[in-house]
Amino acid sequence: MAWTAPRTWVTDELVTAAMMNAHIRDNETELRAGGVAIASQAAQDFLYASSVTQLARLAAVSGKLPYYFSAAWRMQGLFRYLCDVFHDTSQTIGEDTTTALNMNSESFDPDAMHDPASNNNRVTVPEAGLYLAVGYTYCEVASGAAAIDLGLRRNGNGQAECHLDLATGNKHTVGVQAIVSLSASDYFELAGHVGSGGSAVFGNVVATLATRLIVAGPVV
C-alpha cells in the first residue's frame, strides 16, 4: 500500500466507497504503519523536528552520530574536533629554561584550531567540554647532564608532565597525555624544560621523532 495524495472535494460531488477507501482509509493505514515521505528522504535517514510542526531529514553517514550544535543537527564522529600538529625540525632549549615547543605544521586540522602564523605552539578549542590531549617528542642532551621535562599545559598551566635525567648524548622519546575540561578559546601546548647543567634538543626532522600534539574532543 502507498500514500495517495488527498483529493480536493467539490460541492455536490458523489463520494463513493472506493474514493473514501483510497483517500482516507488507505492513507490512515499507511500512516499507522509508519509511512512518511519527507523531501529527498532516503533509507537510514535521521529524522528530527525542524519546527514545532515539521519534520526534516539528516542523511546518515557511516561511523558518525547525530550531533546538535549551534542550533542545528549534523553528523559528526565521536570527537567533534580533532587536530594533529607537529614541528618539522628540532628545537634547542638551554639550561634552566622552560619553552613552549613550536608546531609549524599540521597533519589534520579541519576546524582551524592551530594557527601556524601566530602562537604556532597552541591548539585552541572552539567549544567547551572534555578534551583528550596527547603530546610526545624526541629529546637529546646536547651538552652537559640535565633534567629534561615535557609538560602538557592548559592556558600556560601544567596538566601532565614526564621527567627524565639524561647525560650528554643520551636520547629518549617522551610523551604526556591527559583528559582536561576546557572552556571555549582555551588552548593546549607542549612545553620543554631543561634543568641546570646542560642544554637539550627537542624534536627531529625525522617524522616519527617529531614534536607532535594531538587534541580530540569534546569526549563523549
Secondary structure, DSSP 4 states (H G I P E B T S, - for coil): ----PPPPP-TTPPPPHHHHIIIIIHHHHHHHTT----TT--TTPEEEESSSS-EEEE---TT-EEEEETTEEEEE-SSSEEEEEEESS-EEE-TTEEEEPP--EEEE-TT--B-TTSSTT-EE-SS-EEEEEEEEEEEEEEEE-EEEEEEEEETTEEEEEEEEEE-TT-EEEEEEEEEEEE-TT-EEEEEEEE-TTEEEEE--SSGGGSEEEEEEES--
